């Protein structure tokens, strides 16, 4: 991908976005542009985790079912994530789903 995306171009740790994630990356960028750097960085990490989880299972992160989301939440609870972190991740996922291109 030739164009640097916000906030990826400001985060040295951000991996390059694979081409097959293009729609996801475009929606994520559209969403994150309305937030300040720290919030965008946290949301970026939440969405990156969500996408990687989905793609490791051969699923499209933008087309997951409620059951998929329950499995994702269950994994986080097994890993002892705080309920506030889980809630934040669910909120940002909903925001991404509502983001129009």
TORLUM-637511 format. One record per residue: x, y, z of N, C-alpha, C in turn. Coordinates in nm, 3 decimals, decimal comma. Example, Ala and Ser with C-alpha at 12.3 -4.5 7.8 and 13.67 -1.06 7.14 Angstrom:
<nodes>
<node><n_px>1,319</n_px><n_py>-0,569</n_py><n_pz>0,780</n_pz><ca_px>1,230</ca_px><ca_py>-0,450</ca_py><ca_pz>0,780</ca_pz><c_px>1,320</c_px><c_py>-0,330</c_py><c_pz>0,780</c_pz></node>
<node><n_px>1,285</n_px><n_py>-0,225</n_py><n_pz>0,708</n_pz><ca_px>1,367</ca_px><ca_py>-0,106</ca_py><ca_pz>0,714</ca_pz><c_px>1,290</c_px><c_py>0,003</c_py><c_pz>0,787</c_pz></node>
</nodes>
This chain:
<nodes>
<node><n_px>0,086</n_px><n_py>-0,116</n_py><n_pz>0,000</n_pz><ca_px>0,000</ca_px><ca_py>0,000</ca_py><ca_pz>0,000</ca_pz><c_px>0,090</c_px><c_py>0,122</c_py><c_pz>0,000</c_pz></node>
<node><n_px>0,071</n_px><n_py>0,211</n_py><n_pz>-0,095</n_pz><ca_px>0,163</ca_px><ca_py>0,323</ca_py><ca_pz>-0,111</ca_pz><c_px>0,128</c_px><c_py>0,443</c_py><c_pz>-0,023</c_pz></node>
<node><n_px>0,003</n_px><n_py>0,469</n_py><n_pz>0,000</n_pz><ca_px>-0,036</ca_px><ca_py>0,585</ca_py><ca_pz>0,079</ca_pz><c_px>-0,030</c_px><c_py>0,553</c_py><c_pz>0,228</c_pz></node>
<node><n_px>0,031</n_px><n_py>0,643</n_py><n_pz>0,303</n_pz><ca_px>0,036</ca_px><ca_py>0,625</ca_py><ca_pz>0,447</ca_pz><c_px>-0,100</c_px><c_py>0,659</c_py><c_pz>0,506</c_pz></node>
<node><n_px>-0,147</n_px><n_py>0,577</n_py><n_pz>0,595</n_pz><ca_px>-0,277</ca_px><ca_py>0,597</ca_py><ca_pz>0,657</ca_pz><c_px>-0,258</c_px><c_py>0,660</c_py><c_pz>0,795</c_pz></node>
<node><n_px>-0,356</n_px><n_py>0,739</n_py><n_pz>0,836</n_pz><ca_px>-0,357</ca_px><ca_py>0,792</ca_py><ca_pz>0,971</ca_pz><c_px>-0,432</c_px><c_py>0,691</c_py><c_pz>1,057</c_pz></node>
<node><n_px>-0,389</n_px><n_py>0,659</n_py><n_pz>1,175</n_pz><ca_px>-0,267</ca_px><ca_py>0,708</ca_py><ca_pz>1,239</ca_pz><c_px>-0,146</c_px><c_py>0,619</c_py><c_pz>1,215</c_pz></node>
<node><n_px>-0,154</n_px><n_py>0,522</n_py><n_pz>1,123</n_pz><ca_px>-0,041</ca_px><ca_py>0,434</ca_py><ca_pz>1,098</ca_pz><c_px>0,086</c_px><c_py>0,511</c_py><c_pz>1,068</c_pz></node>
<node><n_px>0,074</n_px><n_py>0,622</n_py><n_pz>0,992</n_pz><ca_px>0,194</ca_px><ca_py>0,697</ca_py><ca_pz>0,957</ca_pz><c_px>0,253</c_px><c_py>0,769</c_py><c_pz>1,078</c_pz></node>
<node><n_px>0,182</n_px><n_py>0,772</n_py><n_pz>1,190</n_pz><ca_px>0,233</ca_px><ca_py>0,833</ca_py><ca_pz>1,313</ca_pz><c_px>0,273</c_px><c_py>0,729</c_py><c_pz>1,418</c_pz></node>
<node><n_px>0,255</n_px><n_py>0,601</n_py><n_pz>1,384</n_pz><ca_px>0,283</ca_px><ca_py>0,496</ca_py><ca_pz>1,482</ca_pz><c_px>0,387</c_px><c_py>0,401</c_py><c_pz>1,425</c_pz></node>
<node><n_px>0,506</n_px><n_py>0,410</n_py><n_pz>1,477</n_pz><ca_px>0,615</ca_px><ca_py>0,327</ca_py><ca_pz>1,426</ca_pz><c_px>0,588</c_px><c_py>0,178</c_py><c_pz>1,442</c_pz></node>
<node><n_px>0,507</n_px><n_py>0,140</n_py><n_pz>1,541</n_pz><ca_px>0,482</ca_px><ca_py>-0,002</ca_py><ca_pz>1,566</ca_pz><c_px>0,378</c_px><c_py>-0,061</c_py><c_pz>1,472</c_pz></node>
<node><n_px>0,304</n_px><n_py>0,021</n_py><n_pz>1,399</n_pz><ca_px>0,193</ca_px><ca_py>-0,027</ca_py><ca_pz>1,318</ca_pz><c_px>0,245</c_px><c_py>-0,107</c_py><c_pz>1,199</c_pz></node>
<node><n_px>0,197</n_px><n_py>-0,231</n_py><n_pz>1,184</n_pz><ca_px>0,238</ca_px><ca_py>-0,309</ca_py><ca_pz>1,067</ca_pz><c_px>0,169</c_px><c_py>-0,257</c_py><c_pz>0,942</c_pz></node>
<node><n_px>0,226</n_px><n_py>-0,287</n_py><n_pz>0,827</n_pz><ca_px>0,163</ca_px><ca_py>-0,248</ca_py><ca_pz>0,701</ca_pz><c_px>0,032</c_px><c_py>-0,324</c_py><c_pz>0,686</c_pz></node>
<node><n_px>-0,068</n_px><n_py>-0,258</n_py><n_pz>0,633</n_pz><ca_px>-0,200</ca_px><ca_py>-0,319</ca_py><ca_pz>0,617</ca_pz><c_px>-0,200</c_px><c_py>-0,407</c_py><c_pz>0,493</c_pz></node>
<node><n_px>-0,234</n_px><n_py>-0,536</n_py><n_pz>0,507</n_pz><ca_px>-0,240</ca_px><ca_py>-0,624</ca_py><ca_pz>0,389</ca_pz><c_px>-0,346</c_px><c_py>-0,576</c_py><c_pz>0,289</c_pz></node>
<node><n_px>-0,322</n_px><n_py>-0,598</n_py><n_pz>0,161</n_pz><ca_px>-0,413</ca_px><ca_py>-0,552</ca_py><ca_pz>0,057</ca_pz><c_px>-0,554</c_px><c_py>-0,608</c_py><c_pz>0,073</c_pz></node>
<node><n_px>-0,568</n_px><n_py>-0,732</n_py><n_pz>0,119</n_pz><ca_px>-0,701</ca_px><ca_py>-0,792</ca_py><ca_pz>0,133</ca_pz><c_px>-0,783</c_px><c_py>-0,728</c_py><c_pz>0,246</c_pz></node>
<node><n_px>-0,720</n_px><n_py>-0,642</n_py><n_pz>0,324</n_pz><ca_px>-0,790</ca_px><ca_py>-0,571</ca_py><ca_pz>0,431</ca_pz><c_px>-0,830</c_px><c_py>-0,431</c_py><c_pz>0,386</c_pz></node>
<node><n_px>-0,825</n_px><n_py>-0,402</n_py><n_pz>0,257</n_pz><ca_px>-0,842</ca_px><ca_py>-0,266</ca_py><ca_pz>0,209</ca_pz><c_px>-0,971</c_px><c_py>-0,200</c_py><c_pz>0,258</c_pz></node>
<node><n_px>-1,085</n_px><n_py>-0,267</n_py><n_pz>0,244</n_pz><ca_px>-1,210</ca_px><ca_py>-0,206</ca_py><ca_pz>0,288</ca_pz><c_px>-1,209</c_px><c_py>-0,181</c_py><c_pz>0,438</c_pz></node>
<node><n_px>-1,161</n_px><n_py>-0,280</n_py><n_pz>0,513</n_pz><ca_px>-1,149</ca_px><ca_py>-0,263</ca_py><ca_pz>0,658</ca_pz><c_px>-1,060</c_px><c_py>-0,142</c_py><c_pz>0,690</c_pz></node>
<node><n_px>-0,943</n_px><n_py>-0,134</n_py><n_pz>0,626</n_pz><ca_px>-0,848</ca_px><ca_py>-0,026</ca_py><ca_pz>0,653</ca_pz><c_px>-0,907</c_px><c_py>0,109</c_py><c_pz>0,616</c_pz></node>
<node><n_px>-0,978</n_px><n_py>0,116</n_py><n_pz>0,506</n_pz><ca_px>-1,040</ca_px><ca_py>0,243</ca_py><ca_pz>0,465</ca_pz><c_px>-1,146</c_px><c_py>0,288</c_py><c_pz>0,565</c_pz></node>
<node><n_px>-1,228</n_px><n_py>0,194</n_py><n_pz>0,611</n_pz><ca_px>-1,330</ca_px><ca_py>0,229</ca_py><ca_pz>0,710</ca_pz><c_px>-1,265</c_px><c_py>0,270</c_py><c_pz>0,841</c_pz></node>
<node><n_px>-1,163</n_px><n_py>0,194</n_py><n_pz>0,882</n_pz><ca_px>-1,093</ca_px><ca_py>0,227</ca_py><ca_pz>1,006</ca_pz><c_px>-1,035</c_px><c_py>0,367</c_py><c_pz>0,998</c_pz></node>
<node><n_px>-0,973</n_px><n_py>0,401</n_py><n_pz>0,886</n_pz><ca_px>-0,915</ca_px><ca_py>0,533</ca_py><ca_pz>0,870</ca_pz><c_px>-1,023</c_px><c_py>0,641</c_py><c_pz>0,876</c_pz></node>
<node><n_px>-1,135</n_px><n_py>0,618</n_py><n_pz>0,807</n_pz><ca_px>-1,245</ca_px><ca_py>0,716</ca_py><ca_pz>0,808</ca_pz><c_px>-1,295</c_px><c_py>0,739</c_py><c_pz>0,951</c_pz></node>
<node><n_px>-1,303</n_px><n_py>0,632</n_py><n_pz>1,028</n_pz><ca_px>-1,348</ca_px><ca_py>0,643</ca_py><ca_pz>1,167</ca_pz><c_px>-1,245</c_px><c_py>0,719</c_py><c_pz>1,251</c_pz></node>
<node><n_px>-1,119</n_px><n_py>0,684</n_py><n_pz>1,241</n_pz><ca_px>-1,017</ca_px><ca_py>0,737</ca_py><ca_pz>1,330</ca_pz><c_px>-0,985</c_px><c_py>0,884</c_py><c_pz>1,304</c_pz></node>
<node><n_px>-1,013</n_px><n_py>0,933</n_py><n_pz>1,187</n_pz><ca_px>-0,982</ca_px><ca_py>1,073</ca_py><ca_pz>1,155</ca_pz><c_px>-1,058</c_px><c_py>1,172</c_py><c_pz>1,244</c_pz></node>
<node><n_px>-1,167</n_px><n_py>1,126</n_py><n_pz>1,303</n_pz><ca_px>-1,246</ca_px><ca_py>1,218</ca_py><ca_pz>1,385</ca_pz><c_px>-1,202</c_px><c_py>1,219</c_py><c_pz>1,532</c_pz></node>
<node><n_px>-1,095</n_px><n_py>1,149</n_py><n_pz>1,564</n_pz><ca_px>-1,046</ca_px><ca_py>1,141</ca_py><ca_pz>1,702</ca_pz><c_px>-0,906</c_px><c_py>1,198</c_py><c_pz>1,715</c_pz></node>
<node><n_px>-0,871</n_px><n_py>1,237</n_py><n_pz>1,836</n_pz><ca_px>-0,735</ca_px><ca_py>1,281</ca_py><ca_pz>1,864</ca_pz><c_px>-0,640</c_px><c_py>1,164</c_py><c_pz>1,859</c_pz></node>
<node><n_px>-0,511</n_px><n_py>1,196</n_py><n_pz>1,861</n_pz><ca_px>-0,408</ca_px><ca_py>1,093</ca_py><ca_pz>1,844</ca_pz><c_px>-0,419</c_px><c_py>0,979</c_py><c_pz>1,944</c_pz></node>
<node><n_px>-0,430</n_px><n_py>1,008</n_py><n_pz>2,073</n_pz><ca_px>-0,432</ca_px><ca_py>0,901</ca_py><ca_pz>2,173</ca_pz><c_px>-0,553</c_px><c_py>0,810</c_py><c_pz>2,160</c_pz></node>
<node><n_px>-0,669</n_px><n_py>0,868</n_py><n_pz>2,136</n_pz><ca_px>-0,789</ca_px><ca_py>0,788</ca_py><ca_pz>2,118</ca_pz><c_px>-0,779</c_px><c_py>0,707</c_py><c_pz>1,989</c_pz></node>
<node><n_px>-0,733</n_px><n_py>0,772</n_py><n_pz>1,882</n_pz><ca_px>-0,717</ca_px><ca_py>0,702</ca_py><ca_pz>1,754</ca_pz><c_px>-0,620</c_px><c_py>0,586</c_py><c_pz>1,769</c_pz></node>
<node><n_px>-0,514</n_px><n_py>0,605</n_py><n_pz>1,841</n_pz><ca_px>-0,416</ca_px><ca_py>0,498</ca_py><ca_pz>1,860</ca_pz><c_px>-0,477</c_px><c_py>0,381</c_py><c_pz>1,937</c_pz></node>
<node><n_px>-0,552</n_px><n_py>0,409</n_py><n_pz>2,042</n_pz><ca_px>-0,616</ca_px><ca_py>0,302</ca_py><ca_pz>2,120</ca_pz><c_px>-0,721</c_px><c_py>0,230</c_py><c_pz>2,036</c_pz></node>
<node><n_px>-0,802</n_px><n_py>0,306</n_py><n_pz>1,964</n_pz><ca_px>-0,904</ca_px><ca_py>0,243</ca_py><ca_pz>1,879</ca_pz><c_px>-0,840</c_px><c_py>0,164</c_py><c_pz>1,766</c_pz></node>
<node><n_px>-0,730</n_px><n_py>0,215</n_py><n_pz>1,710</n_pz><ca_px>-0,659</ca_px><ca_py>0,144</ca_py><ca_pz>1,605</ca_pz><c_px>-0,616</c_px><c_py>0,006</c_py><c_pz>1,656</c_pz></node>
<node><n_px>-0,558</n_px><n_py>0,004</n_py><n_pz>1,776</n_pz><ca_px>-0,512</ca_px><ca_py>-0,122</ca_py><ca_pz>1,834</ca_pz><c_px>-0,629</c_px><c_py>-0,218</c_py><c_pz>1,858</c_pz></node>
<node><n_px>-0,741</n_px><n_py>-0,165</n_py><n_pz>1,907</n_pz><ca_px>-0,859</ca_px><ca_py>-0,249</ca_py><ca_pz>1,930</ca_pz><c_px>-0,908</c_px><c_py>-0,310</c_py><c_pz>1,798</c_pz></node>
<node><n_px>-0,915</n_px><n_py>-0,227</n_py><n_pz>1,695</n_pz><ca_px>-0,965</ca_px><ca_py>-0,275</ca_py><ca_pz>1,566</ca_pz><c_px>-0,865</c_px><c_py>-0,369</c_py><c_pz>1,499</c_pz></node>
<node><n_px>-0,738</n_px><n_py>-0,345</n_py><n_pz>1,519</n_pz><ca_px>-0,635</ca_px><ca_py>-0,435</ca_py><ca_pz>1,463</ca_pz><c_px>-0,648</c_px><c_py>-0,573</c_py><c_pz>1,526</c_pz></node>
<node><n_px>-0,668</n_px><n_py>-0,577</n_py><n_pz>1,656</n_pz><ca_px>-0,685</ca_px><ca_py>-0,705</ca_py><ca_pz>1,726</ca_pz><c_px>-0,808</c_px><c_py>-0,779</c_py><c_pz>1,673</c_pz></node>
<node><n_px>-0,917</n_px><n_py>-0,706</n_py><n_pz>1,659</n_pz><ca_px>-1,042</ca_px><ca_py>-0,762</ca_py><ca_pz>1,607</ca_pz><c_px>-1,020</c_px><c_py>-0,820</c_py><c_pz>1,467</c_pz></node>
<node><n_px>-0,956</n_px><n_py>-0,743</n_py><n_pz>1,380</n_pz><ca_px>-0,934</ca_px><ca_py>-0,788</ca_py><ca_pz>1,242</ca_pz><c_px>-0,842</c_px><c_py>-0,911</c_py><c_pz>1,237</c_pz></node>
<node><n_px>-0,736</n_px><n_py>-0,908</n_py><n_pz>1,313</n_pz><ca_px>-0,644</ca_px><ca_py>-1,023</ca_py><ca_pz>1,314</ca_pz><c_px>-0,714</c_px><c_py>-1,148</c_py><c_pz>1,365</c_pz></node>
<node><n_px>-0,795</n_px><n_py>-1,132</n_py><n_pz>1,470</n_pz><ca_px>-0,871</ca_px><ca_py>-1,245</ca_py><ca_pz>1,524</ca_pz><c_px>-0,962</c_px><c_py>-1,302</c_py><c_pz>1,415</c_pz></node>
<node><n_px>-1,031</n_px><n_py>-1,216</n_py><n_pz>1,344</n_pz><ca_px>-1,125</ca_px><ca_py>-1,260</ca_py><ca_pz>1,240</ca_pz><c_px>-1,051</c_px><c_py>-1,328</c_py><c_pz>1,125</c_pz></node>
<node><n_px>-0,948</n_px><n_py>-1,265</n_py><n_pz>1,075</n_pz><ca_px>-0,878</ca_px><ca_py>-1,319</ca_py><ca_pz>0,959</ca_pz><c_px>-0,804</c_px><c_py>-1,449</c_py><c_pz>0,990</c_pz></node>
<node><n_px>-0,757</n_px><n_py>-1,465</n_py><n_pz>1,113</n_pz><ca_px>-0,696</ca_px><ca_py>-1,594</ca_py><ca_pz>1,151</ca_pz><c_px>-0,797</c_px><c_py>-1,708</c_py><c_pz>1,142</c_pz></node>
<node><n_px>-0,924</n_px><n_py>-1,674</n_py><n_pz>1,152</n_pz><ca_px>-1,031</ca_px><ca_py>-1,773</ca_py><ca_pz>1,145</ca_pz><c_px>-1,094</c_px><c_py>-1,779</c_py><c_pz>1,005</c_pz></node>
<node><n_px>-1,034</n_px><n_py>-1,711</n_py><n_pz>0,910</n_pz><ca_px>-1,083</ca_px><ca_py>-1,712</ca_py><ca_pz>0,774</ca_pz><c_px>-1,210</c_px><c_py>-1,631</c_py><c_pz>0,754</c_pz></node>
<node><n_px>-1,233</n_px><n_py>-1,531</n_py><n_pz>0,839</n_pz><ca_px>-1,355</ca_px><ca_py>-1,450</ca_py><ca_pz>0,833</ca_pz><c_px>-1,322</c_px><c_py>-1,307</c_py><c_pz>0,797</c_pz></node>
<node><n_px>-1,421</n_px><n_py>-1,239</n_py><n_pz>0,744</n_pz><ca_px>-1,409</ca_px><ca_py>-1,097</ca_py><ca_pz>0,711</ca_pz><c_px>-1,448</c_px><c_py>-1,019</c_py><c_pz>0,836</c_pz></node>
<node><n_px>-1,360</n_px><n_py>-0,933</n_py><n_pz>0,882</n_pz><ca_px>-1,385</ca_px><ca_py>-0,856</ca_py><ca_pz>1,004</ca_pz><c_px>-1,505</c_px><c_py>-0,764</c_py><c_pz>0,993</c_pz></node>
<node><n_px>-1,548</n_px><n_py>-0,733</n_py><n_pz>0,872</n_pz><ca_px>-1,662</ca_px><ca_py>-0,645</ca_py><ca_pz>0,851</ca_pz><c_px>-1,793</c_px><c_py>-0,721</c_py><c_pz>0,837</c_pz></node>
<node><n_px>-1,787</n_px><n_py>-0,854</n_py><n_pz>0,842</n_pz><ca_px>-1,908</ca_px><ca_py>-0,934</ca_py><ca_pz>0,820</ca_pz><c_px>-1,923</c_px><c_py>-1,044</c_py><c_pz>0,924</c_pz></node>
<node><n_px>-1,891</n_px><n_py>-1,013</n_py><n_pz>1,048</n_pz><ca_px>-1,900</ca_px><ca_py>-1,114</ca_py><ca_pz>1,153</ca_pz><c_px>-2,039</c_px><c_py>-1,118</c_py><c_pz>1,214</c_pz></node>
<node><n_px>-2,077</n_px><n_py>-1,235</n_py><n_pz>1,258</n_pz><ca_px>-2,209</ca_px><ca_py>-1,255</ca_py><ca_pz>1,317</ca_pz><c_px>-2,206</c_px><c_py>-1,221</c_py><c_pz>1,466</c_pz></node>
<node><n_px>-2,323</n_px><n_py>-1,216</n_py><n_pz>1,525</n_pz><ca_px>-2,331</ca_px><ca_py>-1,195</ca_py><ca_pz>1,670</ca_pz><c_px>-2,260</c_px><c_py>-1,309</c_py><c_pz>1,743</c_pz></node>
<node><n_px>-2,270</n_px><n_py>-1,430</n_py><n_pz>1,691</n_pz><ca_px>-2,202</ca_px><ca_py>-1,545</ca_py><ca_pz>1,753</ca_pz><c_px>-2,050</c_px><c_py>-1,525</c_py><c_pz>1,749</c_pz></node>
<node><n_px>-1,999</n_px><n_py>-1,476</n_py><n_pz>1,637</n_pz><ca_px>-1,855</ca_px><ca_py>-1,447</ca_py><ca_pz>1,628</ca_pz><c_px>-1,814</c_px><c_py>-1,346</c_py><c_pz>1,735</c_pz></node>
<node><n_px>-1,895</n_px><n_py>-1,243</n_py><n_pz>1,752</n_pz><ca_px>-1,864</ca_px><ca_py>-1,140</ca_py><ca_pz>1,852</ca_pz><c_px>-1,867</c_px><c_py>-1,198</c_py><c_pz>1,992</c_pz></node>
<node><n_px>-1,961</n_px><n_py>-1,288</n_py><n_pz>2,018</n_pz><ca_px>-1,967</ca_px><ca_py>-1,354</ca_py><ca_pz>2,150</ca_pz><c_px>-1,842</c_px><c_py>-1,436</c_py><c_pz>2,174</c_pz></node>
<node><n_px>-1,793</n_px><n_py>-1,504</n_py><n_pz>2,071</n_pz><ca_px>-1,671</ca_px><ca_py>-1,584</ca_py><ca_pz>2,084</ca_pz><c_px>-1,551</c_px><c_py>-1,494</c_py><c_pz>2,112</c_pz></node>
<node><n_px>-1,546</n_px><n_py>-1,380</n_py><n_pz>2,045</n_pz><ca_px>-1,438</ca_px><ca_py>-1,284</ca_py><ca_pz>2,067</ca_pz><c_px>-1,440</c_px><c_py>-1,233</c_py><c_pz>2,211</c_pz></node>
<node><n_px>-1,557</n_px><n_py>-1,199</n_py><n_pz>2,260</n_pz><ca_px>-1,571</ca_px><ca_py>-1,151</ca_py><ca_pz>2,398</ca_pz><c_px>-1,533</c_px><c_py>-1,263</c_py><c_pz>2,496</c_pz></node>
<node><n_px>-1,578</n_px><n_py>-1,384</n_py><n_pz>2,469</n_pz><ca_px>-1,547</ca_px><ca_py>-1,497</ca_py><ca_pz>2,558</ca_pz><c_px>-1,395</c_px><c_py>-1,518</c_py><c_pz>2,566</c_pz></node>
<node><n_px>-1,327</n_px><n_py>-1,505</n_py><n_pz>2,454</n_pz><ca_px>-1,181</ca_px><ca_py>-1,519</ca_py><ca_pz>2,454</ca_pz><c_px>-1,118</c_px><c_py>-1,414</c_py><c_pz>2,545</c_pz></node>
<node><n_px>-1,166</n_px><n_py>-1,291</n_py><n_pz>2,536</n_pz><ca_px>-1,111</ca_px><ca_py>-1,185</ca_py><ca_pz>2,619</ca_pz><c_px>-1,141</c_px><c_py>-1,209</c_py><c_pz>2,768</c_pz></node>
<node><n_px>-1,256</n_px><n_py>-1,260</n_py><n_pz>2,797</n_pz><ca_px>-1,287</ca_px><ca_py>-1,291</ca_py><ca_pz>2,938</ca_pz><c_px>-1,198</c_px><c_py>-1,404</c_py><c_pz>2,989</c_pz></node>
<node><n_px>-1,174</n_px><n_py>-1,505</n_py><n_pz>2,906</n_pz><ca_px>-1,083</ca_px><ca_py>-1,614</ca_py><ca_pz>2,946</ca_pz><c_px>-0,942</c_px><c_py>-1,561</c_py><c_pz>2,971</c_pz></node>
<node><n_px>-0,905</n_px><n_py>-1,462</n_py><n_pz>2,895</n_pz><ca_px>-0,772</ca_px><ca_py>-1,402</ca_py><ca_pz>2,910</ca_pz><c_px>-0,768</c_px><c_py>-1,295</c_py><c_pz>3,019</c_pz></node>
<node><n_px>-0,880</n_px><n_py>-1,278</n_py><n_pz>3,090</n_pz><ca_px>-0,890</ca_px><ca_py>-1,188</ca_py><ca_pz>3,205</ca_pz><c_px>-0,878</c_px><c_py>-1,040</c_py><c_pz>3,168</c_pz></node>
<node><n_px>-0,926</n_px><n_py>-1,003</n_py><n_pz>3,049</n_pz><ca_px>-0,933</ca_px><ca_py>-0,862</ca_py><ca_pz>3,014</ca_pz><c_px>-1,039</c_px><c_py>-0,797</c_py><c_pz>3,103</c_pz></node>
<node><n_px>-1,021</n_px><n_py>-0,670</n_py><n_pz>3,134</n_pz><ca_px>-1,119</ca_px><ca_py>-0,601</ca_py><ca_pz>3,217</ca_pz><c_px>-1,247</c_px><c_py>-0,581</c_py><c_pz>3,137</c_pz></node>
<node><n_px>-1,358</n_px><n_py>-0,571</n_py><n_pz>3,209</n_pz><ca_px>-1,487</ca_px><ca_py>-0,549</ca_py><ca_pz>3,142</ca_pz><c_px>-1,487</c_px><c_py>-0,415</c_py><c_pz>3,070</c_pz></node>
<node><n_px>-1,417</n_px><n_py>-0,315</n_py><n_pz>3,122</n_pz><ca_px>-1,413</ca_px><ca_py>-0,185</ca_py><ca_pz>3,055</ca_pz><c_px>-1,339</c_px><c_py>-0,196</c_py><c_pz>2,920</c_pz></node>
<node><n_px>-1,235</n_px><n_py>-0,276</n_py><n_pz>2,914</n_pz><ca_px>-1,163</ca_px><ca_py>-0,297</ca_py><ca_pz>2,788</ca_pz><c_px>-1,252</c_px><c_py>-0,369</c_py><c_pz>2,689</c_pz></node>
<node><n_px>-1,321</n_px><n_py>-0,471</n_py><n_pz>2,734</n_pz><ca_px>-1,412</ca_px><ca_py>-0,547</ca_py><ca_pz>2,647</ca_pz><c_px>-1,521</c_px><c_py>-0,454</c_py><c_pz>2,595</c_pz></node>
<node><n_px>-1,580</n_px><n_py>-0,374</n_py><n_pz>2,681</n_pz><ca_px>-1,685</ca_px><ca_py>-0,280</ca_py><ca_pz>2,639</ca_pz><c_px>-1,631</c_px><c_py>-0,181</c_py><c_pz>2,536</c_pz></node>
<node><n_px>-1,511</n_px><n_py>-0,126</n_py><n_pz>2,561</n_pz><ca_px>-1,452</ca_px><ca_py>-0,031</ca_py><ca_pz>2,467</ca_pz><c_px>-1,432</c_px><c_py>-0,096</c_py><c_pz>2,330</c_pz></node>
<node><n_px>-1,385</n_px><n_py>-0,220</n_py><n_pz>2,328</n_pz><ca_px>-1,364</ca_px><ca_py>-0,288</ca_py><ca_pz>2,201</ca_pz><c_px>-1,496</c_px><c_py>-0,312</c_py><c_pz>2,128</c_pz></node>
<node><n_px>-1,600</n_px><n_py>-0,345</n_py><n_pz>2,201</n_pz><ca_px>-1,731</ca_px><ca_py>-0,364</ca_py><ca_pz>2,138</ca_pz><c_px>-1,785</c_px><c_py>-0,232</c_py><c_pz>2,083</c_pz></node>
<node><n_px>-1,764</n_px><n_py>-0,124</n_py><n_pz>2,158</n_pz><ca_px>-1,810</ca_px><ca_py>0,008</ca_py><ca_pz>2,113</ca_pz><c_px>-1,739</c_px><c_py>0,047</c_py><c_pz>1,985</c_pz></node>
<node><n_px>-1,608</n_px><n_py>0,032</n_py><n_pz>1,981</n_pz><ca_px>-1,533</ca_px><ca_py>0,074</ca_py><ca_pz>1,862</ca_pz><c_px>-1,569</c_px><c_py>-0,016</c_py><c_pz>1,743</c_pz></node>
<node><n_px>-1,600</n_px><n_py>-0,142</n_py><n_pz>1,767</n_pz><ca_px>-1,644</ca_px><ca_py>-0,229</ca_py><ca_pz>1,657</ca_pz><c_px>-1,776</c_px><c_py>-0,180</c_py><c_pz>1,600</c_pz></node>
<node><n_px>-1,868</n_px><n_py>-0,141</n_py><n_pz>1,689</n_pz><ca_px>-1,997</ca_px><ca_py>-0,087</ca_py><ca_pz>1,641</ca_pz><c_px>-1,976</c_px><c_py>0,043</c_py><c_pz>1,565</c_pz></node>
<node><n_px>-1,887</n_px><n_py>0,127</n_py><n_pz>1,614</n_pz><ca_px>-1,858</ca_px><ca_py>0,251</ca_py><ca_pz>1,543</ca_pz><c_px>-1,804</c_px><c_py>0,222</c_py><c_pz>1,402</c_pz></node>
<node><n_px>-1,717</n_px><n_py>0,123</n_py><n_pz>1,391</n_pz><ca_px>-1,663</ca_px><ca_py>0,087</ca_py><ca_pz>1,260</ca_pz><c_px>-1,773</c_px><c_py>0,036</c_py><c_pz>1,168</c_pz></node>
<node><n_px>-1,863</n_px><n_py>-0,046</n_py><n_pz>1,222</n_pz><ca_px>-1,972</ca_px><ca_py>-0,098</ca_py><ca_pz>1,141</ca_pz><c_px>-2,061</c_px><c_py>0,015</c_py><c_pz>1,088</c_pz></node>
<node><n_px>-2,075</n_px><n_py>0,122</n_py><n_pz>1,164</n_pz><ca_px>-2,160</ca_px><ca_py>0,236</ca_py><ca_pz>1,126</ca_pz><c_px>-2,089</c_px><c_py>0,335</c_py><c_pz>1,035</c_pz></node>
<node><n_px>-1,957</n_px><n_py>0,321</n_py><n_pz>1,022</n_pz><ca_px>-1,879</ca_px><ca_py>0,414</ca_py><ca_pz>0,941</ca_pz><c_px>-1,905</c_px><c_py>0,389</c_py><c_pz>0,793</c_pz></node>
<node><n_px>-1,941</n_px><n_py>0,496</n_py><n_pz>0,723</n_pz><ca_px>-1,968</ca_px><ca_py>0,485</ca_py><ca_pz>0,580</ca_pz><c_px>-1,848</c_px><c_py>0,536</c_py><c_pz>0,503</c_pz></node>
<node><n_px>-1,830</n_px><n_py>0,479</n_py><n_pz>0,388</n_pz><ca_px>-1,719</ca_px><ca_py>0,521</ca_py><ca_pz>0,300</ca_pz><c_px>-1,769</c_px><c_py>0,615</c_py><c_pz>0,194</c_pz></node>
</nodes>
